[in-house]
Amino acid sequence: MLRTIVIIFLVIISSYPVLAQNKGKEFKISLQTDLVAYTTPGGWSAWGVAQYQKNQLSVGYINYPNRDKSYYYNTGIKEDDRFIRVTASRYLKHQSFLKYFFYGANFEYHWRLLEETVTRELVKDTHIKIGPFIGSNWYPWAKKENFLKSFSVMTWASPVFIAGGENQDKAFETTGNIYDNQKTFNISFGVNISYTIFEK
């Protein structure tokens, strides 16, 4: 349901003209959704992004069920990974092709629910992940003078590490089945569809 609302909202705002032109703008607000989250049934994401000159702050909510399906495949456990991601980033030089590239730091707070498929017993798992990241923006319709000009595709990658705040139960009481701890290191990546709703 929420995934449908996000998609409808992005389609609606795309029907409006650009609020301002790109040239000479120092501040903008964008809405984004990460396509990777949609690769599993029930997955979706919604992001709010504020950029001032070359500095950018993003806050996203991601629902990513069974993202580690292969990791838990032999356990009969279903996983629902929900997390808040906060990123602070900075773009490179404005005067060259590098102006679309950025780097920064990534912070994620996860609260997962793991469910035994037979007994329906739930186990909660919370943890924090941090890591640096790099990315770039692509404006496929940058030369248009209509609403398409505000669309961009953002790709990024981040090595992430489990940090403090970990609080994991390791076994289901009914069955005694134990799930392994999350990997302390993995690579996250994303393909975000972005639409700028305000520039000044």
Secondary structure as UniProt FT lines:
FT   HELIX           2..14
FT   TURN            23..24
FT   STRAND          27..34
FT   HELIX           35..39
FT   TURN            41..42
FT   STRAND          44..52
FT   TURN            53..54
FT   STRAND          55..65
FT   TURN            66..72
FT   HELIX           73..75
FT   STRAND          77..91
FT   TURN            94..95
FT   HELIX           97..100
FT   STRAND          101..116
FT   TURN            117..119
FT   STRAND          122..138
FT   TURN            140..143
FT   HELIX           147..150
FT   STRAND          151..162
FT   STRAND          167..168
FT   TURN            173..175
FT   STRAND          185..199
//
